């Protein structure tokens, strides 16, 4: 009978710890979503871009809650690390040929949070081999879409935007003297 009481007490402690951990992470997720939403509202992003950011935040917090719950319930950390390292190895081999996909995803996040250009900005890519300028139509997950003065739509990979010098000439399309082009 004593063993049963100890089991119940240990079980109750784990349940309470689980509830507290989920509540804390939920509050953190709520606050992070508020900050991201405030940032998204300050920039003119498409609905697709907003949904993508929300999905990435949800994935991050899902991974965090899984890690915390594994720790609370006492899963052997060496087994978890073996699983994570095996999965990471498989994904690493799978993405090795397409490393540019990962760099574009990373560049997308950097552009979202810290680059001065936004949708509607008129930019100039300062490249001696292939100079390019136009109005930013969209900042997607993998590409920036520009409309040149000649009406041509050009897609530039996000990692290229980070590697090149960019001059933001007009922050808003209405400030552009060539703003008669439809976005």
TAMOHU-V901437 format. One record per helix or strand. SS is the DSSP state (@ for helix, = for strand). FROM is the first residue (numbers start at 1). LEN is the number of residues. If there is no record, write none. Layout:
ss: {SS:SS}
from: {FROM:FROM}
len: {LEN:LEN}
//
This chain:
ss: {@:@:@:@:=:=:=:=:@:=:@}
from: {2:47:77:99:122:132:143:153:158:165:173}
len: {41:26:20:16:5:8:5:5:6:6:3}
//
